[in-house]
Amino acid sequence: MRARATRLAHMGRPASGWANTPIVKGSTYLFDSLEQWRDARRQRETQRVLSYGARGNETVYALEDAITELEGGHRSKLFPTGLAAIAATLLACLKTGDHVLISEGVYEPVRRLCATQLVHYGISHSFFSARDAGWQRHLRPETRMVYAESPSSLLYDMLDLPAIAQACRARGIVLCADNTWGSGLACRPLALGCDISVVAATKYLGGHSDVMMGSVTTTGAHFDAIENVSVNLGQTVAAEDAFLVLRGLRTLELRMQRHAQSALDIAVWLAGQPAIRTVFHPALPGDPNHALWRRDTQGSNGLLTVEFDPALPAAAVEAAIGRLQLFGIGSSWGGYESLVLPVDVARTRLAGQAAPPGYLLRLHIGLEDPADLRQDLGALLDALPDLSQQQAIA
Ligand SMILES: *Cc1c(COP(=O)(O)O)cnc(C)c1O
């Protein structure tokens, strides 16, 4: 098989003509005869045929194919956001009476979706920890799905996906992975034994903070259920958006390399700063997830989270964050630009610790020059109160 960079330059392109897949706009698709129309309606139950705008068009198909190739799956379906892709997957695989076991550290809105929506349909959920060797005791007779995010949001805890896949397969449980961190490049959950991989294409696939999109890629056995939900709930994506994500894909490997290289560079530097107690970044040697990261991924990305020394008051850290000039404050990540956002300790496993952790800040390292980013973060560190005095007070 050709290298990923080569395939990324060719996937989802027209076989002839335009180098880039054109943006196709349309709701009504015309047929030459009623016979042809009937044919298409019959065929579309089992295969991809043009029939109506909501079912997709050439631009959308091109992105579906590219993501399928990237993820190494049977087929993919696109959704208007990453969260919509997750919601569709849960609805496709679960029914009243079923239970879904979710990894701790999951993207927070998934908790909310389960707690405030799926409960109304009689679908129950509970959580397991990546660090719990006995996690299988949380499986119930009615568990139909394990929903795993590895590395997790915020602290990047990794799961042993191949081992989880084996346990699920033995019990006929569907294993779904949120692969937004890996975005089909640094990680391919289907190759690790998962049945379904969901990606928020809003992040690295789009890559430019200008488009929302989610994808679901499945093995052969699970695609029909996903497509059914997509059709029944009228989920569709705009061709312009599919075009933007396709455009993002062309530079995915180049961008991810730069994000990962700069993030590791900054992670190593931050780990040596007295004001920083912990740097969470699986590519950092010494991170507790490093061994699994080496075994199960083919790269990293621009995300890292730092824990400031607990002696530093939150107000002082937040005042220092105000000194940042290159890092924006805002949701999401995976775009070209650097971002910071405070992490709510209560939403992490650190909330269970005996001693409260220090202030937590998530950084997304963008494509700017890492020396400039280090300098910007240096201004933040310089603005912090003297640590030895703080420790004396504490
Ligand atoms: C951002 C994100 C999502 C949701 O993506 P949206 O497009 O913002 O809905 C899902 N999972 C993870 C891990 C994310 O980081």
The ligand as a Tripos MOL2 file, in Angstrom:
@<TRIPOS>MOLECULE
LIG
   15    15     1     0     0
SMALL
NO_CHARGES

@<TRIPOS>ATOM
      1 C1        -15.0410   18.2740   19.3380 C.3       1 LIG1
      2 C2        -15.2690   16.8610   19.6420 C.ar      1 LIG1
      3 C3        -16.4590   16.2330   19.2810 C.ar      1 LIG1
      4 C4        -17.6470   16.9640   18.6910 C.3       1 LIG1
      5 O1        -17.3920   17.6160   17.5030 O.3       1 LIG1
      6 P1        -18.3520   18.8090   17.0220 P.3       1 LIG1
      7 O2        -18.1300   18.8590   15.5710 O.co2     1 LIG1
      8 O3        -17.8780   20.0260   17.7610 O.co2     1 LIG1
      9 O4        -19.7520   18.4350   17.3770 O.co2     1 LIG1
     10 C5        -16.5770   14.8880   19.5450 C.ar      1 LIG1
     11 N1        -15.6020   14.1930   20.1340 N.ar      1 LIG1
     12 C6        -14.4470   14.7730   20.5100 C.ar      1 LIG1
     13 C7        -13.3980   13.9470   21.1570 C.3       1 LIG1
     14 C8        -14.2450   16.1230   20.2850 C.ar      1 LIG1
     15 O5        -13.1040   16.6850   20.6840 O.3       1 LIG1
@<TRIPOS>BOND
     1     1     2 1
     2     2     3 ar
     3     2    14 ar
     4     3     4 1
     5     3    10 ar
     6     4     5 1
     7     5     6 1
     8     6     7 2
     9     6     8 1
    10     6     9 1
    11    10    11 ar
    12    11    12 ar
    13    12    13 1
    14    12    14 ar
    15    14    15 1
@<TRIPOS>SUBSTRUCTURE
     1 LIG1         1 GROUP 0 **** ****
